[in-house]
Amino acid sequence: MKFRLLYQGPYTNLGIVYDTIFAQWLPDCGYELRNASVFEKYINDPSRTEEEKLKTEIYIPLQ
């Protein structure tokens, strides 16, 4: 199963987002990380979108 999280904000904050996912959310979610790649899908064009309005989907493989 892949779980999708939606983040809105600057790409420079993605490290903080991942820290929160793996240190806080994942231990409390009731699932375990599966041996597969985490990946991102960028929804907006950063050359035409303000940083705080950029949207990123983060896919977390869970079991």
mmCIF file as Biopython writes it, N, C-alpha, C and O atoms, coordinates in Angstrom:
data_model
#
loop_
_atom_site.group_PDB
_atom_site.id
_atom_site.type_symbol
_atom_site.label_atom_id
_atom_site.label_alt_id
_atom_site.label_comp_id
_atom_site.label_asym_id
_atom_site.label_entity_id
_atom_site.label_seq_id
_atom_site.pdbx_PDB_ins_code
_atom_site.Cartn_x
_atom_site.Cartn_y
_atom_site.Cartn_z
_atom_site.occupancy
_atom_site.B_iso_or_equiv
_atom_site.auth_seq_id
_atom_site.auth_asym_id
_atom_site.pdbx_PDB_model_num
ATOM 1   N N  . MET A ? 1  ? 0.858  -1.169 0.000   1.0 0.0 1  A 1 
ATOM 2   C CA . MET A ? 1  ? 0.000  0.000  0.000   1.0 0.0 1  A 1 
ATOM 3   C C  . MET A ? 1  ? 0.905  1.233  0.000   1.0 0.0 1  A 1 
ATOM 4   O O  . MET A ? 1  ? 1.920  1.272  0.695   1.0 0.0 1  A 1 
ATOM 5   N N  . LYS A ? 2  ? 0.526  2.222  -0.778  1.0 0.0 2  A 1 
ATOM 6   C CA . LYS A ? 2  ? 1.228  3.507  -0.754  1.0 0.0 2  A 1 
ATOM 7   C C  . LYS A ? 2  ? 0.286  4.540  -0.139  1.0 0.0 2  A 1 
ATOM 8   O O  . LYS A ? 2  ? -0.870 4.664  -0.543  1.0 0.0 2  A 1 
ATOM 9   N N  . PHE A ? 3  ? 0.793  5.266  0.831   1.0 0.0 3  A 1 
ATOM 10  C CA . PHE A ? 3  ? 0.020  6.312  1.490   1.0 0.0 3  A 1 
ATOM 11  C C  . PHE A ? 3  ? 0.446  7.652  0.912   1.0 0.0 3  A 1 
ATOM 12  O O  . PHE A ? 3  ? 1.641  7.922  0.792   1.0 0.0 3  A 1 
ATOM 13  N N  . ARG A ? 4  ? -0.521 8.496  0.552   1.0 0.0 4  A 1 
ATOM 14  C CA . ARG A ? 4  ? -0.217 9.789  -0.051  1.0 0.0 4  A 1 
ATOM 15  C C  . ARG A ? 4  ? -0.447 10.901 0.957   1.0 0.0 4  A 1 
ATOM 16  O O  . ARG A ? 4  ? -1.513 11.007 1.563   1.0 0.0 4  A 1 
ATOM 17  N N  . LEU A ? 5  ? 0.574  11.725 1.121   1.0 0.0 5  A 1 
ATOM 18  C CA . LEU A ? 5  ? 0.476  12.921 1.955   1.0 0.0 5  A 1 
ATOM 19  C C  . LEU A ? 5  ? 0.624  14.135 1.046   1.0 0.0 5  A 1 
ATOM 20  O O  . LEU A ? 5  ? 1.426  14.117 0.113   1.0 0.0 5  A 1 
ATOM 21  N N  . LEU A ? 6  ? -0.130 15.168 1.307   1.0 0.0 6  A 1 
ATOM 22  C CA . LEU A ? 6  ? -0.031 16.394 0.516   1.0 0.0 6  A 1 
ATOM 23  C C  . LEU A ? 6  ? 0.617  17.475 1.368   1.0 0.0 6  A 1 
ATOM 24  O O  . LEU A ? 6  ? 0.133  17.810 2.449   1.0 0.0 6  A 1 
ATOM 25  N N  . TYR A ? 7  ? 1.720  18.014 0.861   1.0 0.0 7  A 1 
ATOM 26  C CA . TYR A ? 7  ? 2.420  19.112 1.523   1.0 0.0 7  A 1 
ATOM 27  C C  . TYR A ? 7  ? 2.280  20.355 0.650   1.0 0.0 7  A 1 
ATOM 28  O O  . TYR A ? 7  ? 2.426  20.278 -0.570  1.0 0.0 7  A 1 
ATOM 29  N N  . GLN A ? 8  ? 2.002  21.487 1.265   1.0 0.0 8  A 1 
ATOM 30  C CA . GLN A ? 8  ? 1.972  22.765 0.562   1.0 0.0 8  A 1 
ATOM 31  C C  . GLN A ? 8  ? 2.975  23.699 1.212   1.0 0.0 8  A 1 
ATOM 32  O O  . GLN A ? 8  ? 2.911  23.971 2.411   1.0 0.0 8  A 1 
ATOM 33  N N  . GLY A ? 9  ? 3.905  24.187 0.396   1.0 0.0 9  A 1 
ATOM 34  C CA . GLY A ? 9  ? 4.915  25.104 0.901   1.0 0.0 9  A 1 
ATOM 35  C C  . GLY A ? 9  ? 6.198  24.984 0.105   1.0 0.0 9  A 1 
ATOM 36  O O  . GLY A ? 9  ? 6.255  24.251 -0.883  1.0 0.0 9  A 1 
ATOM 37  N N  . PRO A ? 10 ? 7.231  25.701 0.532   1.0 0.0 10 A 1 
ATOM 38  C CA . PRO A ? 10 ? 8.506  25.718 -0.197  1.0 0.0 10 A 1 
ATOM 39  C C  . PRO A ? 10 ? 9.181  24.350 -0.200  1.0 0.0 10 A 1 
ATOM 40  O O  . PRO A ? 10 ? 9.103  23.599 0.773   1.0 0.0 10 A 1 
ATOM 41  N N  . TYR A ? 11 ? 9.837  24.047 -1.298  1.0 0.0 11 A 1 
ATOM 42  C CA . TYR A ? 11 ? 10.595 22.800 -1.396  1.0 0.0 11 A 1 
ATOM 43  C C  . TYR A ? 11 ? 11.702 22.750 -0.345  1.0 0.0 11 A 1 
ATOM 44  O O  . TYR A ? 11 ? 12.088 21.665 0.089   1.0 0.0 11 A 1 
ATOM 45  N N  . THR A ? 12 ? 12.206 23.888 0.063   1.0 0.0 12 A 1 
ATOM 46  C CA . THR A ? 12 ? 13.292 23.922 1.051   1.0 0.0 12 A 1 
ATOM 47  C C  . THR A ? 12 ? 12.864 23.355 2.406   1.0 0.0 12 A 1 
ATOM 48  O O  . THR A ? 12 ? 13.718 23.003 3.220   1.0 0.0 12 A 1 
ATOM 49  N N  . ASN A ? 13 ? 11.570 23.263 2.658   1.0 0.0 13 A 1 
ATOM 50  C CA . ASN A ? 13 ? 11.069 22.711 3.923   1.0 0.0 13 A 1 
ATOM 51  C C  . ASN A ? 13 ? 10.792 21.216 3.857   1.0 0.0 13 A 1 
ATOM 52  O O  . ASN A ? 13 ? 10.355 20.632 4.849   1.0 0.0 13 A 1 
ATOM 53  N N  . LEU A ? 14 ? 11.035 20.580 2.711   1.0 0.0 14 A 1 
ATOM 54  C CA . LEU A ? 14 ? 10.722 19.159 2.587   1.0 0.0 14 A 1 
ATOM 55  C C  . LEU A ? 14 ? 11.527 18.301 3.570   1.0 0.0 14 A 1 
ATOM 56  O O  . LEU A ? 14 ? 11.030 17.273 4.030   1.0 0.0 14 A 1 
ATOM 57  N N  . GLY A ? 15 ? 12.732 18.694 3.893   1.0 0.0 15 A 1 
ATOM 58  C CA . GLY A ? 15 ? 13.513 17.959 4.886   1.0 0.0 15 A 1 
ATOM 59  C C  . GLY A ? 15 ? 12.816 17.922 6.232   1.0 0.0 15 A 1 
ATOM 60  O O  . GLY A ? 15 ? 12.793 16.885 6.894   1.0 0.0 15 A 1 
ATOM 61  N N  . ILE A ? 16 ? 12.253 19.037 6.636   1.0 0.0 16 A 1 
ATOM 62  C CA . ILE A ? 16 ? 11.501 19.117 7.891   1.0 0.0 16 A 1 
ATOM 63  C C  . ILE A ? 16 ? 10.249 18.246 7.813   1.0 0.0 16 A 1 
ATOM 64  O O  . ILE A ? 16 ? 9.889  17.573 8.779   1.0 0.0 16 A 1 
ATOM 65  N N  . VAL A ? 17 ? 9.593  18.265 6.661   1.0 0.0 17 A 1 
ATOM 66  C CA . VAL A ? 17 ? 8.397  17.446 6.459   1.0 0.0 17 A 1 
ATOM 67  C C  . VAL A ? 17 ? 8.746  15.969 6.609   1.0 0.0 17 A 1 
ATOM 68  O O  . VAL A ? 17 ? 8.042  15.231 7.299   1.0 0.0 17 A 1 
ATOM 69  N N  . TYR A ? 18 ? 9.830  15.532 5.966   1.0 0.0 18 A 1 
ATOM 70  C CA . TYR A ? 18 ? 10.246 14.132 6.079   1.0 0.0 18 A 1 
ATOM 71  C C  . TYR A ? 18 ? 10.646 13.777 7.505   1.0 0.0 18 A 1 
ATOM 72  O O  . TYR A ? 18 ? 10.329 12.684 7.975   1.0 0.0 18 A 1 
ATOM 73  N N  . ASP A ? 19 ? 11.331 14.672 8.200   1.0 0.0 19 A 1 
ATOM 74  C CA . ASP A ? 19 ? 11.676 14.425 9.604   1.0 0.0 19 A 1 
ATOM 75  C C  . ASP A ? 19 ? 10.419 14.187 10.432  1.0 0.0 19 A 1 
ATOM 76  O O  . ASP A ? 19 ? 10.381 13.286 11.270  1.0 0.0 19 A 1 
ATOM 77  N N  . THR A ? 20 ? 9.400  14.993 10.195  1.0 0.0 20 A 1 
ATOM 78  C CA . THR A ? 20 ? 8.133  14.854 10.920  1.0 0.0 20 A 1 
ATOM 79  C C  . THR A ? 20 ? 7.440  13.544 10.562  1.0 0.0 20 A 1 
ATOM 80  O O  . THR A ? 20 ? 6.927  12.850 11.440  1.0 0.0 20 A 1 
ATOM 81  N N  . ILE A ? 21 ? 7.423  13.205 9.284   1.0 0.0 21 A 1 
ATOM 82  C CA . ILE A ? 21 ? 6.786  11.957 8.847   1.0 0.0 21 A 1 
ATOM 83  C C  . ILE A ? 21 ? 7.425  10.756 9.543   1.0 0.0 21 A 1 
ATOM 84  O O  . ILE A ? 21 ? 6.726  9.926  10.124  1.0 0.0 21 A 1 
ATOM 85  N N  . PHE A ? 22 ? 8.759  10.669 9.484   1.0 0.0 22 A 1 
ATOM 86  C CA . PHE A ? 22 ? 9.433  9.473  9.975   1.0 0.0 22 A 1 
ATOM 87  C C  . PHE A ? 22 ? 9.643  9.455  11.486  1.0 0.0 22 A 1 
ATOM 88  O O  . PHE A ? 22 ? 9.749  8.377  12.070  1.0 0.0 22 A 1 
ATOM 89  N N  . ALA A ? 23 ? 9.705  10.606 12.127  1.0 0.0 23 A 1 
ATOM 90  C CA . ALA A ? 23 ? 9.918  10.641 13.580  1.0 0.0 23 A 1 
ATOM 91  C C  . ALA A ? 23 ? 8.612  10.662 14.371  1.0 0.0 23 A 1 
ATOM 92  O O  . ALA A ? 23 ? 8.566  10.171 15.498  1.0 0.0 23 A 1 
ATOM 93  N N  . GLN A ? 24 ? 7.552  11.225 13.791  1.0 0.0 24 A 1 
ATOM 94  C CA . GLN A ? 24 ? 6.302  11.381 14.543  1.0 0.0 24 A 1 
ATOM 95  C C  . GLN A ? 24 ? 5.140  10.607 13.935  1.0 0.0 24 A 1 
ATOM 96  O O  . GLN A ? 24 ? 4.516  9.789  14.611  1.0 0.0 24 A 1 
ATOM 97  N N  . TRP A ? 25 ? 4.847  10.861 12.666  1.0 0.0 25 A 1 
ATOM 98  C CA . TRP A ? 25 ? 3.655  10.273 12.060  1.0 0.0 25 A 1 
ATOM 99  C C  . TRP A ? 25 ? 3.779  8.763  11.907  1.0 0.0 25 A 1 
ATOM 100 O O  . TRP A ? 25 ? 2.889  8.028  12.335  1.0 0.0 25 A 1 
ATOM 101 N N  . LEU A ? 26 ? 4.868  8.287  11.302  1.0 0.0 26 A 1 
ATOM 102 C CA . LEU A ? 26 ? 5.004  6.856  11.020  1.0 0.0 26 A 1 
ATOM 103 C C  . LEU A ? 26 ? 4.937  5.992  12.280  1.0 0.0 26 A 1 
ATOM 104 O O  . LEU A ? 26 ? 4.218  4.992  12.272  1.0 0.0 26 A 1 
ATOM 105 N N  . PRO A ? 27 ? 5.645  6.320  13.357  1.0 0.0 27 A 1 
ATOM 106 C CA . PRO A ? 27 ? 5.539  5.479  14.560  1.0 0.0 27 A 1 
ATOM 107 C C  . PRO A ? 27 ? 4.123  5.407  15.140  1.0 0.0 27 A 1 
ATOM 108 O O  . PRO A ? 27 ? 3.784  4.425  15.800  1.0 0.0 27 A 1 
ATOM 109 N N  . ASP A ? 28 ? 3.304  6.416  14.908  1.0 0.0 28 A 1 
ATOM 110 C CA . ASP A ? 28 ? 1.949  6.461  15.474  1.0 0.0 28 A 1 
ATOM 111 C C  . ASP A ? 28 ? 0.860  5.982  14.521  1.0 0.0 28 A 1 
ATOM 112 O O  . ASP A ? 28 ? -0.291 5.848  14.936  1.0 0.0 28 A 1 
ATOM 113 N N  . CYS A ? 29 ? 1.188  5.720  13.251  1.0 0.0 29 A 1 
ATOM 114 C CA . CYS A ? 29 ? 0.138  5.445  12.261  1.0 0.0 29 A 1 
ATOM 115 C C  . CYS A ? 29 ? -0.397 4.020  12.292  1.0 0.0 29 A 1 
ATOM 116 O O  . CYS A ? 29 ? -1.467 3.753  11.745  1.0 0.0 29 A 1 
ATOM 117 N N  . GLY A ? 30 ? 0.331  3.097  12.925  1.0 0.0 30 A 1 
ATOM 118 C CA . GLY A ? 30 ? -0.147 1.719  12.991  1.0 0.0 30 A 1 
ATOM 119 C C  . GLY A ? 30 ? 0.343  0.852  11.843  1.0 0.0 30 A 1 
ATOM 120 O O  . GLY A ? 30 ? 0.000  -0.329 11.782  1.0 0.0 30 A 1 
ATOM 121 N N  . TYR A ? 31 ? 1.127  1.399  10.941  1.0 0.0 31 A 1 
ATOM 122 C CA . TYR A ? 31 ? 1.697  0.643  9.827   1.0 0.0 31 A 1 
ATOM 123 C C  . TYR A ? 31 ? 3.213  0.678  9.921   1.0 0.0 31 A 1 
ATOM 124 O O  . TYR A ? 31 ? 3.794  1.437  10.696  1.0 0.0 31 A 1 
ATOM 125 N N  . GLU A ? 32 ? 3.841  -0.175 9.099   1.0 0.0 32 A 1 
ATOM 126 C CA . GLU A ? 32 ? 5.294  -0.190 9.016   1.0 0.0 32 A 1 
ATOM 127 C C  . GLU A ? 32 ? 5.721  0.230  7.617   1.0 0.0 32 A 1 
ATOM 128 O O  . GLU A ? 32 ? 4.980  0.066  6.648   1.0 0.0 32 A 1 
ATOM 129 N N  . LEU A ? 33 ? 6.910  0.766  7.534   1.0 0.0 33 A 1 
ATOM 130 C CA . LEU A ? 33 ? 7.478  1.138  6.249   1.0 0.0 33 A 1 
ATOM 131 C C  . LEU A ? 33 ? 7.809  -0.130 5.478   1.0 0.0 33 A 1 
ATOM 132 O O  . LEU A ? 33 ? 8.446  -1.039 6.011   1.0 0.0 33 A 1 
ATOM 133 N N  . ARG A ? 34 ? 7.379  -0.189 4.231   1.0 0.0 34 A 1 
ATOM 134 C CA . ARG A ? 34 ? 7.670  -1.326 3.360   1.0 0.0 34 A 1 
ATOM 135 C C  . ARG A ? 34 ? 8.982  -1.073 2.644   1.0 0.0 34 A 1 
ATOM 136 O O  . ARG A ? 34 ? 9.383  0.080  2.489   1.0 0.0 34 A 1 
ATOM 137 N N  . ASN A ? 35 ? 9.660  -2.124 2.203   1.0 0.0 35 A 1 
ATOM 138 C CA . ASN A ? 35 ? 10.926 -2.002 1.496   1.0 0.0 35 A 1 
ATOM 139 C C  . ASN A ? 35 ? 10.674 -1.596 0.048   1.0 0.0 35 A 1 
ATOM 140 O O  . ASN A ? 35 ? 10.755 -2.419 -0.864  1.0 0.0 35 A 1 
ATOM 141 N N  . ALA A ? 36 ? 10.373 -0.339 -0.146  1.0 0.0 36 A 1 
ATOM 142 C CA . ALA A ? 36 ? 10.134 0.236  -1.471  1.0 0.0 36 A 1 
ATOM 143 C C  . ALA A ? 36 ? 10.486 1.716  -1.381  1.0 0.0 36 A 1 
ATOM 144 O O  . ALA A ? 36 ? 10.669 2.261  -0.292  1.0 0.0 36 A 1 
ATOM 145 N N  . SER A ? 37 ? 10.575 2.343  -2.518  1.0 0.0 37 A 1 
ATOM 146 C CA . SER A ? 37 ? 10.989 3.751  -2.564  1.0 0.0 37 A 1 
ATOM 147 C C  . SER A ? 37 ? 9.871  4.701  -2.177  1.0 0.0 37 A 1 
ATOM 148 O O  . SER A ? 37 ? 8.718  4.528  -2.571  1.0 0.0 37 A 1 
ATOM 149 N N  . VAL A ? 38 ? 10.236 5.705  -1.401  1.0 0.0 38 A 1 
ATOM 150 C CA . VAL A ? 38 ? 9.376  6.859  -1.175  1.0 0.0 38 A 1 
ATOM 151 C C  . VAL A ? 38 ? 9.557  7.753  -2.398  1.0 0.0 38 A 1 
ATOM 152 O O  . VAL A ? 38 ? 10.676 7.897  -2.891  1.0 0.0 38 A 1 
ATOM 153 N N  . PHE A ? 39 ? 8.479  8.356  -2.898  1.0 0.0 39 A 1 
ATOM 154 C CA . PHE A ? 39 ? 8.657  9.269  -4.028  1.0 0.0 39 A 1 
ATOM 155 C C  . PHE A ? 39 ? 7.727  10.461 -3.902  1.0 0.0 39 A 1 
ATOM 156 O O  . PHE A ? 39 ? 6.757  10.451 -3.145  1.0 0.0 39 A 1 
ATOM 157 N N  . GLU A ? 40 ? 8.059  11.490 -4.672  1.0 0.0 40 A 1 
ATOM 158 C CA . GLU A ? 40 ? 7.313  12.753 -4.655  1.0 0.0 40 A 1 
ATOM 159 C C  . GLU A ? 40 ? 6.756  13.042 -6.039  1.0 0.0 40 A 1 
ATOM 160 O O  . GLU A ? 40 ? 7.337  12.669 -7.058  1.0 0.0 40 A 1 
ATOM 161 N N  . LYS A ? 41 ? 5.618  13.713 -6.046  1.0 0.0 41 A 1 
ATOM 162 C CA . LYS A ? 41 ? 5.018  14.195 -7.285  1.0 0.0 41 A 1 
ATOM 163 C C  . LYS A ? 41 ? 4.788  15.691 -7.085  1.0 0.0 41 A 1 
ATOM 164 O O  . LYS A ? 41 ? 4.099  16.108 -6.154  1.0 0.0 41 A 1 
ATOM 165 N N  . TYR A ? 42 ? 5.366  16.478 -7.960  1.0 0.0 42 A 1 
ATOM 166 C CA . TYR A ? 42 ? 5.255  17.934 -7.864  1.0 0.0 42 A 1 
ATOM 167 C C  . TYR A ? 42 ? 4.059  18.396 -8.677  1.0 0.0 42 A 1 
ATOM 168 O O  . TYR A ? 42 ? 3.993  18.151 -9.882  1.0 0.0 42 A 1 
ATOM 169 N N  . ILE A ? 43 ? 3.126  19.056 -8.034  1.0 0.0 43 A 1 
ATOM 170 C CA . ILE A ? 43 ? 1.854  19.413 -8.651  1.0 0.0 43 A 1 
ATOM 171 C C  . ILE A ? 43 ? 1.930  20.725 -9.426  1.0 0.0 43 A 1 
ATOM 172 O O  . ILE A ? 43 ? 1.322  20.845 -10.490 1.0 0.0 43 A 1 
ATOM 173 N N  . ASN A ? 44 ? 2.666  21.708 -8.912  1.0 0.0 44 A 1 
ATOM 174 C CA . ASN A ? 44 ? 2.726  23.034 -9.535  1.0 0.0 44 A 1 
ATOM 175 C C  . ASN A ? 44 ? 4.043  23.218 -10.285 1.0 0.0 44 A 1 
ATOM 176 O O  . ASN A ? 44 ? 4.996  22.462 -10.099 1.0 0.0 44 A 1 
ATOM 177 N N  . ASP A ? 45 ? 4.068  24.215 -11.116 1.0 0.0 45 A 1 
ATOM 178 C CA . ASP A ? 45 ? 5.293  24.632 -11.805 1.0 0.0 45 A 1 
ATOM 179 C C  . ASP A ? 45 ? 5.961  25.699 -10.941 1.0 0.0 45 A 1 
ATOM 180 O O  . ASP A ? 45 ? 5.413  26.790 -10.783 1.0 0.0 45 A 1 
ATOM 181 N N  . PRO A ? 46 ? 7.153  25.400 -10.370 1.0 0.0 46 A 1 
ATOM 182 C CA . PRO A ? 46 ? 7.775  26.372 -9.464  1.0 0.0 46 A 1 
ATOM 183 C C  . PRO A ? 46 ? 8.180  27.675 -10.134 1.0 0.0 46 A 1 
ATOM 184 O O  . PRO A ? 46 ? 8.423  28.665 -9.444  1.0 0.0 46 A 1 
ATOM 185 N N  . SER A ? 47 ? 8.257  27.701 -11.450 1.0 0.0 47 A 1 
ATOM 186 C CA . SER A ? 47 ? 8.600  28.955 -12.124 1.0 0.0 47 A 1 
ATOM 187 C C  . SER A ? 47 ? 7.383  29.878 -12.244 1.0 0.0 47 A 1 
ATOM 188 O O  . SER A ? 47 ? 7.522  31.054 -12.580 1.0 0.0 47 A 1 
ATOM 189 N N  . ARG A ? 48 ? 6.175  29.332 -11.962 1.0 0.0 48 A 1 
ATOM 190 C CA . ARG A ? 48 ? 4.958  30.152 -12.067 1.0 0.0 48 A 1 
ATOM 191 C C  . ARG A ? 48 ? 4.116  30.150 -10.791 1.0 0.0 48 A 1 
ATOM 192 O O  . ARG A ? 48 ? 3.010  30.689 -10.773 1.0 0.0 48 A 1 
ATOM 193 N N  . THR A ? 49 ? 4.639  29.546 -9.732  1.0 0.0 49 A 1 
ATOM 194 C CA . THR A ? 49 ? 3.871  29.423 -8.495  1.0 0.0 49 A 1 
ATOM 195 C C  . THR A ? 49 ? 4.681  29.983 -7.330  1.0 0.0 49 A 1 
ATOM 196 O O  . THR A ? 49 ? 5.875  29.709 -7.210  1.0 0.0 49 A 1 
ATOM 197 N N  . GLU A ? 50 ? 4.039  30.755 -6.485  1.0 0.0 50 A 1 
ATOM 198 C CA . GLU A ? 50 ? 4.704  31.277 -5.284  1.0 0.0 50 A 1 
ATOM 199 C C  . GLU A ? 50 ? 5.119  30.107 -4.402  1.0 0.0 50 A 1 
ATOM 200 O O  . GLU A ? 50 ? 4.412  29.103 -4.319  1.0 0.0 50 A 1 
ATOM 201 N N  . GLU A ? 51 ? 6.274  30.240 -3.741  1.0 0.0 51 A 1 
ATOM 202 C CA . GLU A ? 51 ? 6.810  29.150 -2.917  1.0 0.0 51 A 1 
ATOM 203 C C  . GLU A ? 51 ? 5.796  28.600 -1.914  1.0 0.0 51 A 1 
ATOM 204 O O  . GLU A ? 51 ? 5.670  27.384 -1.762  1.0 0.0 51 A 1 
ATOM 205 N N  . GLU A ? 52 ? 5.079  29.482 -1.236  1.0 0.0 52 A 1 
ATOM 206 C CA . GLU A ? 52 ? 4.146  29.010 -0.209  1.0 0.0 52 A 1 
ATOM 207 C C  . GLU A ? 52 ? 2.919  28.306 -0.785  1.0 0.0 52 A 1 
ATOM 208 O O  . GLU A ? 52 ? 2.147  27.707 -0.037  1.0 0.0 52 A 1 
ATOM 209 N N  . LYS A ? 53 ? 2.729  28.370 -2.110  1.0 0.0 53 A 1 
ATOM 210 C CA . LYS A ? 53 ? 1.596  27.707 -2.755  1.0 0.0 53 A 1 
ATOM 211 C C  . LYS A ? 53 ? 2.001  26.452 -3.516  1.0 0.0 53 A 1 
ATOM 212 O O  . LYS A ? 53 ? 1.152  25.800 -4.124  1.0 0.0 53 A 1 
ATOM 213 N N  . LEU A ? 54 ? 3.280  26.103 -3.493  1.0 0.0 54 A 1 
ATOM 214 C CA . LEU A ? 54 ? 3.737  24.884 -4.163  1.0 0.0 54 A 1 
ATOM 215 C C  . LEU A ? 54 ? 3.137  23.670 -3.460  1.0 0.0 54 A 1 
ATOM 216 O O  . LEU A ? 54 ? 3.101  23.618 -2.231  1.0 0.0 54 A 1 
ATOM 217 N N  . LYS A ? 55 ? 2.672  22.704 -4.229  1.0 0.0 55 A 1 
ATOM 218 C CA . LYS A ? 55 ? 2.082  21.487 -3.679  1.0 0.0 55 A 1 
ATOM 219 C C  . LYS A ? 55 ? 2.917  20.285 -4.097  1.0 0.0 55 A 1 
ATOM 220 O O  . LYS A ? 55 ? 3.306  20.142 -5.256  1.0 0.0 55 A 1 
ATOM 221 N N  . THR A ? 56 ? 3.179  19.426 -3.116  1.0 0.0 56 A 1 
ATOM 222 C CA . THR A ? 56 ? 3.959  18.214 -3.345  1.0 0.0 56 A 1 
ATOM 223 C C  . THR A ? 56 ? 3.211  17.036 -2.736  1.0 0.0 56 A 1 
ATOM 224 O O  . THR A ? 56 ? 2.855  17.066 -1.558  1.0 0.0 56 A 1 
ATOM 225 N N  . GLU A ? 57 ? 2.971  16.003 -3.531  1.0 0.0 57 A 1 
ATOM 226 C CA . GLU A ? 57 ? 2.427  14.756 -3.011  1.0 0.0 57 A 1 
ATOM 227 C C  . GLU A ? 57 ? 3.608  13.871 -2.629  1.0 0.0 57 A 1 
ATOM 228 O O  . GLU A ? 57 ? 4.539  13.697 -3.415  1.0 0.0 57 A 1 
ATOM 229 N N  . ILE A ? 58 ? 3.568  13.319 -1.427  1.0 0.0 58 A 1 
ATOM 230 C CA . ILE A ? 58 ? 4.616  12.428 -0.940  1.0 0.0 58 A 1 
ATOM 231 C C  . ILE A ? 58 ? 3.972  11.049 -0.758  1.0 0.0 58 A 1 
ATOM 232 O O  . ILE A ? 58 ? 2.991  10.890 -0.031  1.0 0.0 58 A 1 
ATOM 233 N N  . TYR A ? 59 ? 4.544  10.076 -1.431  1.0 0.0 59 A 1 
ATOM 234 C CA . TYR A ? 59 ? 4.030  8.702  -1.385  1.0 0.0 59 A 1 
ATOM 235 C C  . TYR A ? 59 ? 4.930  7.854  -0.497  1.0 0.0 59 A 1 
ATOM 236 O O  . TYR A ? 59 ? 6.130  7.731  -0.743  1.0 0.0 59 A 1 
ATOM 237 N N  . ILE A ? 60 ? 4.332  7.272  0.539   1.0 0.0 60 A 1 
ATOM 238 C CA . ILE A ? 60 ? 5.054  6.469  1.522   1.0 0.0 60 A 1 
ATOM 239 C C  . ILE A ? 60 ? 4.586  5.012  1.372   1.0 0.0 60 A 1 
ATOM 240 O O  . ILE A ? 60 ? 3.396  4.736  1.524   1.0 0.0 60 A 1 
ATOM 241 N N  . PRO A ? 61 ? 5.500  4.078  1.078   1.0 0.0 61 A 1 
ATOM 242 C CA . PRO A ? 61 ? 5.094  2.663  0.965   1.0 0.0 61 A 1 
ATOM 243 C C  . PRO A ? 61 ? 4.936  2.040  2.350   1.0 0.0 61 A 1 
ATOM 244 O O  . PRO A ? 61 ? 5.883  2.010  3.135   1.0 0.0 61 A 1 
ATOM 245 N N  . LEU A ? 62 ? 3.745  1.546  2.642   1.0 0.0 62 A 1 
ATOM 246 C CA . LEU A ? 62 ? 3.444  0.983  3.954   1.0 0.0 62 A 1 
ATOM 247 C C  . LEU A ? 62 ? 2.999  -0.458 3.833   1.0 0.0 62 A 1 
ATOM 248 O O  . LEU A ? 62 ? 2.556  -0.904 2.775   1.0 0.0 62 A 1 
ATOM 249 N N  . GLN A ? 63 ? 3.125  -1.178 4.937   1.0 0.0 63 A 1 
ATOM 250 C CA . GLN A ? 63 ? 2.588  -2.548 5.009   1.0 0.0 63 A 1 
ATOM 251 C C  . GLN A ? 63 ? 1.836  -2.738 6.302   1.0 0.0 63 A 1 
ATOM 252 O O  . GLN A ? 63 ? 1.307  -3.821 6.556   1.0 0.0 63 A 1 
#
